[in-house]
């Protein structure tokens, strides 16, 4: 059975290669990552629930994958969640979760649609997935006071381009949450979760 844990995930690659990996992984993704104890969606959802004043505000789950992140957000009381992803095969899974109002396919580098007070990018802006400049794209899509919640895994934390992007993002946003903890404990990998509030 295919599992992308059989391949080196956390390394630079083209958008086409990234789409192919997640397309082929869609059928077993949930079992694989949950089997490794995937903790980041729940950690972000809990932190965001404390930071967000209105859980009925529209949330865009950018790079929603199979919907594990949307289900974590819904479990924390968020009621209007939309999802977008570059992989139709994963979108089919996320739409079936019932956590989302709407889901749609996007292209790498697409700017999020306007109108979202909260954007999440859970495990998305990372080495081997979305490039570091995606953080700037997401920040620019936020209204004043809007929240962006995202994560960097250990491999991403060690990459200077992603850390530089985080530093640059703080020129127009306040870092209101930062915590390091479990990501994929079964793979001995952790992550830092962040929440930025746009000025």
HELIX and SHEET records of a PDB file:
HELIX    1   1 UNK A    4  UNK A    6  5                                   3    
HELIX    2   2 UNK A   15  UNK A   25  1                                  11    
HELIX    3   3 UNK A   29  UNK A   35  1                                   7    
HELIX    4   4 UNK A   40  UNK A   51  1                                  12    
HELIX    5   5 UNK A   68  UNK A   75  1                                   8    
HELIX    6   6 UNK A   88  UNK A   95  1                                   8    
HELIX    7   7 UNK A  134  UNK A  140  1                                   7    
HELIX    8   8 UNK A  154  UNK A  157  1                                   4    
HELIX    9   9 UNK A  160  UNK A  169  1                                  10    
HELIX   10  10 UNK A  185  UNK A  187  5                                   3    
SHEET    1   A 7 UNK A 102  UNK A 105  0                                        
SHEET    2   A 7 UNK A  81  UNK A  85  1                                        
SHEET    3   A 7 UNK A  59  UNK A  62  1                                        
SHEET    4   A 7 UNK A 118  UNK A 121  1                                        
SHEET    5   A 7 UNK A 147  UNK A 153  1                                        
SHEET    6   A 7 UNK A 189  UNK A 198 -1                                        
SHEET    7   A 7 UNK A 173  UNK A 184 -1                                        
END                                                                             
